[in-house]
Amino acid sequence: MKPGLSLRVSQHLSLTPQLQQSIQLLQLSTLELAQEVEQMLIDNPFLEQAGDEGDAGGDAPAEIAAGAAEASAPEVFSSEKEVATAQTASESVAETAAPETPETLNWEAEGLDGQDGEWGGEASSEWEAAGSSTRNREGDDETDAIDLARGHESLTEFLHRQALSLHLGAEDCAALRFLIESLSDDGYLEDSLAELARSLAGEDLEEREELEQRFAIALRLLQSLEPVGVGARDLAECLQLQLRELIRSAEDEGTTEARMNQLLLARSICAQPMDLLARRDLRKLASLCGAREEQLREAMALIARLEPRPGRRFADVERQIVVPDVIVRPVRAGSGRMDFAVQLNPDVMPKLKVHDVYAGVLRRHKSSEGHAVLQQQLQEARWFIKNIQQRFDTILRVSEAIVERQKNFFVHGELAMRPLVLRDIADTLGLHESTISRVTTAKYMATPQGTFELKYFFGSGLGTETGGSASSTAVRALIKQFVDAEDPKKPLSDAKLADMLKEQGIECARRTVAKYREQLKIPTTTLRKAL
């Protein structure tokens, strides 16, 4: 074969850096976005956070819009000395050269047109209204949830504080502290004493045995602390520790014989294999404990009131906080009709703008020194502000479309949820399904019915006798309603629930009912049966 040259015309899709950043920001959660903004503020000197007071740019959306406006061909500092001065001492630069207002700066950027058609153009008026409204916290008596979480005492801190009152020797104190630090969040000591000793002593057998003995003493001390049950190796030991404390209190208070027998029987039940208690195998437990089934039921009811996770009340509150991205409020429309207003949560919207001083110095001084680097950084700052604006604009548009489709849910609750898939919202807004998927992931909406992830409002449909469809969310809510109203002595089977749904006109197979029941964390009929 002879080598030759040929021409070929082809088309391919390429993502520009700006569009890649838009996609990346769109799929971030609120916490991840805050971290990305913080990192960008560190890396890019042309980007700054607008304060609530004393900013010449005014409200946050106006500043973002000014920064997002496009610029003319960038100019550079005349020397490296000016670059260093502008980047490290903005106050001294401001004294010699007053910053120019956004109106005097030419922000017409090159190469930005036509790259973000999917995201839409300028921010909507609702987005601007949401961003410009800041919450006045002065004189507010309510405690901020995050501040409360930071001041929350953890389980290890609570135990360490109690350990100070034991007046132990140095070695025993160190062993107790080590066990406390080895506890799980639920208050369990998941590693055996031998494993903990091996982690410290290695292969030295003599030292390992000494440490095991020291840990055994420290474990008894740990299990004597509050909350009762802390330091248990498994659920059975946790329940036995709590029952032991109840028995001790009953002896001190001089309780009745019936009550004491009940506590002793409960402790005997917890000494048996826990799977018997989980299955509520009364016949087997009656044989092992030598008690009547009626007595077993009373003792098992007592066990059910114990705390299986002693560290529950010390859980990290901050990790459980969900900050909504969108807020939905009911408003009265004409003729007494209920409508809903959708707005972005201003607390999660970063207030950013291009640094006026640095941009002004860059515009007035023309030189080849550092031209490419500074030009790129200024362009990246503009892109970043514009992409954040587009992110919130897209979230607002999608949220408004969801509220419009699921209006009955906001009035009547889960039972009124309509079937909805990503394609429905994508077709309405003229966006791609992948865009809707990114918007609805890890984004939350605060509604009169509670706070939900945006994905919660999407669900497949089940056929009905009338030829329509019912949302799977509504079907799950109906199943939960049936189970809540059932006779505890005769719980409803999955087949019975399927028949009851059919009576409501919903075609739902038994296996589908079982799947929905498991999603709702509803136990089987055997476990739901009354004691």
N, C-alpha and C positions, 0 to 999 in steps of 0.2 A: 504493500500500500504506500502511496505517495503522500507526504504531508501537505496540507493545504489550509487555506484560510476561508472562513465562511462567516456570514452575518446571520444572526438570529434575533428575532424580536420576541420578548416574553414579558409577562406581568407578574409581579410578586408583591406581597404586602409586607411592609416593614414598619415597626413601631419606633417612633421618634422617642428620644429621651424624655420629652415632656409627657407624651402619652403613656409611656411606661410608668412614670411617676404618678400620673393620675390613677392608673389602675391599682398601683401599690397602695396609695393613700385611701382609695375607695374601700378596700377590703380590710383595712385596719380597724380594730376596736377603738373605743374611746381612750383606754389606757395606752394602747400601742401608739395611737396618734400623738398623745401628749409626750411620750418618750421620743417619737420621731421629731416633733417640733423642738424639744429641748436639745436634741443632738444637732439639729440644723442651726439653732441659735449659737451653738458653740462653734460649729465648723465654718459658718458663713458670716463674715463681719458686716455685710451689707444688710443683714436681716436683724431686726430688733423687735422686741415685744412692746406693744403700746400700753402704757400705764393707764390707770383709771383717772389719774389727775395730772394736769400740767402738760398734756400732750397737745402739740399744736395741730395735729392732724384731725382732731375731733373724735367722732365715734369710730368704733372698730371697723364696721363695714365700709365707711368712707375711706379709712386708711388702707384697708385691704384693696378696695377698688382703685385707689390712687397707685398703690404699689403694683397692682395687677395690670394697670394700663401699660401699653407697650412703648418701648423706648427707641430713640434714634440710635445711630451708630455710636457705641460707647467711646468715651475718651478715657485717657489714663493719666496717672500722676506723672509729673515731670521728672521725678527722681525717686530712687529707693528710699531716700530719707523722708520724702513726703508720704510715701506709702506707709512707712512705719509710724510716722507721726499721726496719720489719719486713723490707723487701726488701733493704736494703743492709747491715744490721748485725745478723745473726741472733744473734751471740754476746751482744751487749749486751741484746737482748730476752730471751734465755734466762736471763740473770742476774736480771732483774726478774720474769719470769714463767716458771716451770718448765713445760716441755712436758708435755702430758697424754698419758697412755698410750692406745693404741688402744682399750682397753676402756672408757675414760671418754668417748670421743668418739662422738657419734651420727652414723653415716655413712649413714643411710638417705636415698638420693637420690630425687629426683622425676623421673618421666618416663623411667626406664630399663627398666622391666619390659616384657617382651614384644617388645623390639626386636632381640634377638640369639638367637632361638630356633634359627636354623640353625647357629649356632656352638656350641650347647650351653651349659650353665650353669656350674657351678663347675669349676675345674681338676681333672683326674683325679689320683688318688693317685700314679700313675707320674710325672706332670708335677711334682708337688711333690717327690717323691723325687729326680728328676733335677736340679731346681733347687737343692735344699738341699745336695746333695753337691758340695762345692767341692774342687778339686784342690789338694793340698798340694805346693807347688813348692819348699819349703825343702829344701836338700840334694840337689836333683835335678841329676844330672850331665849329663843330656841337654840339648843346646842347642836352644832354641826355634827353629822354622823361620823365623818372621817376623824374629826378632832376627838370625838368620844372613843372611837376605835383605837386611836393612838394612846389614849390614857387607860385602855383596858388592861387589866392585870391578867397575865397568862397563867397557865397551870403551873409551869415550872417556877415562876416568880412567887406564886402563892405558896408552893411547897417549900421553897428556899426560905421564905419568911417564917414559916412554922418551924423549920429545922433549927433556926437560930435560938429558939427557946428550949431546945433539948440539952444544951450544955454538954456536947459530946467532945471526946478527945479528937486530936488532929486526924488520926487515921480513920476513925469511925465517921467523922464529919466528911472527910474526903470520899469515903465509900458511899455515904448517903447522897452526897451531891452528884456522884457519878451515876447512881441509879436514877435519880430525879431527871438528869439530863438524858437518860436513855429511854424515858417513857415516850409512848406514842401520844398523839393529840387526844386520843380517847382516854388516856391514863393507864394504858396497859404496858407491862414490861414484856415486850414481845421476844426478846433474846433471853436464853437461859443464863443462869449464873455462871455455868461452865464456859459458855461462849464469851461472856463479858470478861471473865478472868483470862481466857486465852487471848483475847484482843489486847490485854495489857501485859501479860507475862510471857506471851509467846510460847516457846517450848520448855520453859523452866517449870518442871512438874511441881517442885516444892513450893515455888512462889505462887503457882496457879492454885494449889490446894489452900494455901494461906489466904489468897484473895477470895476464893469461894466461901470460906468460913466467914471472912469479914463481910462479904456481900450478903450472906444469909442473915447475919445479925442486922445489917442495914436494911434488908428487905422487911423484916419484922417491924422495924421502926417506921419505915415508909408506909406500910399498910396500916399503921396506927394513926396516920395523919388524916386530915380532911382533904378532899371529900372521901367519904367512906367507900371503899372498894378500889381506891387507887393503888397501883402497884401489883394488881392481879396479873397472873400469867395467862389466864383464859377466862371465858365467861362464867364457867362454873365457880371458879375461885372468887370472881368478883361478886357473884350473888351470895356465896357463902360468907364472905366478909361482911356484907351488909346485914345478912341474917344474924350473924354472930353479934353484931352491934345492937340489933333490935332485941335479941335475947338478953344481952347484958342490961340494956335499959329496962326491959320488962322485969328482970329480977330486982333491979334497984327500986323500981316503982311499985313492986308487989302486985303484978297483974293477975288476972284470973287464970285458973288452971286450963280452961278451954283455949284461951289465947296463947298460953305457953305451949300447949300441945300442938296448936296450929303452926307456931313458929318452928318447933322441933321437927314437925313433919315436912315443912317447907325446906328446912336444911337437909333432911334426909332425901328429898326428891332431887335437890341440886347435887347430891353426892352420886346420883345414878347417871348413866350416860345421857348427855344432853339431847340426843336425838329423840329419846323417848318423850322428853318434855316438849320438844318442838312438834312432834307428831301428836301430842296429847294422848298417848297410849295409856289410857287409864287402867286397862286390864293388866298390862305388864307392870306398871308402877304400883298397882295395888298388891300384886304378888311380891314385889321386891321390898316394899315399905311396910307391908302388913297393915294396911289401912283400907277403910271403905272408900268407894268411889266418891261419895258425897264429901267426905273429909278431904280427899285429894283435890276436888274441885275448889274448895275453899282455900286450901294451901296454894294451889296454882294461881288462883286469883290474887293472892298476896304476893307471889313471885312476880306476877305481871306488873305490879306497881313499883317494883324495884328499878334502879337505874342501871341499864346495861353498859352505859358509857359514862363513867364518872367525870371525865374531862369535858363533857358536852357544854356545860355552862361557861367554860373558859375558852371556847372556840374563838378564833381570830375574827372579830366582827368586821374588820376592814375588808377582808377577803370576800365577805358575803354581801357587800354593798353593791347594788346595781344602779349606776347613774344613767338615766334615760337620755337618749339622743334627741327624742321627739316628745313633745307634750301635747296631749289631746284634751281639750276642755269643751264641755257642753255649752252651747249658746242658744238663746231663744230666737227662733226665726219667726216669720210672719204666721198668723193664725194659730199661734201656740205650738207650732211644730218645732221639734227638737233638732238642732243641727250641731255640728262639731267643728271647732276651730283647731287647726293643726299648726304648730309652730316649733321651731328648733329650740332646744334648750340652750340658752345663752351661756350657761356655766361650762359647757364642754367645748365652746367655740374659741379657739385661740385668737388673740388680738395681735396681729402682726402687721408690720409695715417695713418698707425699705428705709434704711437709715438715711435721713435727710442730709446730714453733714458729709458722710462719706460719698453719697451720690452727687452732692454738689461739688465737692472737690474733684471727683472723677470727671465730672462734666466740664469743669473750667480749665483743667490742666491737660494738655495734650502732649504725649510723649510716647515713645516706643518702649519704655521701661515697664516691664510687667504687664504689657497690654493684654495679652491673651488670657493670663490668669485672672486679672481683675474683671475683664469683660465677661468671662465665664461665670465668675462668682456673682456678679450683679444680675446676669441673666437667670442664673439658678434661683436667686432670691425672688425675682419676679415670677418665675414659673411656679415656685413652691407656693407663694401666696395665691396665685390664680388657681392652682390645682386644689388647694384647700377650699377655696370659694366654690369651685365646681363640685367638690365632694359633698358639701353640705347642701348645695342646691339640688343635687341628685337625690340625696336622702330625703329632702323635703318633698320633692315631686313624687317619689315612690310612696312615701307615707300618706300623702294626700290621696293617691289612687287607692291605697289599701283601705283607708277610712271610708272612702266613697263606696267601695265594694262591700265592706263589712259593717255598714252603718247599723244594721239590726243587732249585731253583736254588742256594740257600745250601749245600746238601749236595753236589750233583754238578756245578754250574757251568752255563755257558750252554746246553749241550745239553739240559738238563732244564727250560729256561724254558717256561712255559705261555702260551698266548695270553691277553691281558688288555687290556681297553679301559676308558676312563674310566667308562663307564656301569656296569660291573660293581662298581667301588668305590663309586660314587655310590649305587647301589641298596642296597648292603650297609650303608652308613652313614646313609642317608636324607638325603643332601646333593645339591646340584645338580652337574651335570657341570662347569659353569664354576668352581665352587668347587674341585673336584678338580684342574682344569687349573691354577688359580692356585697351589695347594699344591705341585704337582709341578714347577713351573717354577723353575729356579735354586735348588732345594733338593737337598741331597746326603745320601746314606746310606753310612756306613762299614760294610762287611760283611766276613766272612771271605774272600770272593772278591775284595775290592777296594772302592774308593769309586766310587759311581755316582750320577748324577742320578736323582731319583725317576721321571722320565719314561722312563728306560731300561727299567724293568720292564714297560712297556706296549708291546704290539706286536700287529699283526694276525695272523690265523691262516691257514694254508694247508691245503687239504684233503688227507686221507690216504686210502689204499685201504680202511681199516677204517671210514671214515665219520667219523672224528674230525678233529682239526685240530692242526697243529704251529705253534708260534710262529715268526714271521719272525726273531726273534733266534736261536732254536735252529737255523734253517735257515742263517743266515749263519755261525754257528759251525761247522756241518757243512761248508759250502763251504770255509771257511778250513782246516779239518782235511784235507779232500781235497787242497787246493792245497799245503799243507805237506808232504804225503806223496807228491806226484807226482814223476815222474822229470824232473829238470831238462832233460834232453835232449829229452824229449817231453812238454811241458806239456799239461795238460788244457784242451780247448776248452770254451766255454760249453755247447755242445750235449752234450758228454760229461759235464759236471757235472750237467746236467739229467737225463741217463739214469741217472747214479749215484744221484741223489736219488730217482728213480722206483724204483730197486731197493730203496731204504730205505722205500718206501711213501709217499713225499711227492710230490704232484703239483705240479711247479714248471716253468713254461715257460722256454725259453731266454732270452727277453728279461728275465724276472724274475731269472734267475741273473746276467745281465749287470748288472742294476741293483744287486743285492746285492754283486757283485764290486767294482763301482765305489765303493759305500759303504764297503767294507772297504779301499779304496785298493790293490787287487790289480791289477797291470798286465795287459795282454793277453798272449796266448800268445807273440806275437812278442818282447815285451820280457822275458818270463820265461824264454825259451829260454836254455839255458846258453851261455856264451861258448865 
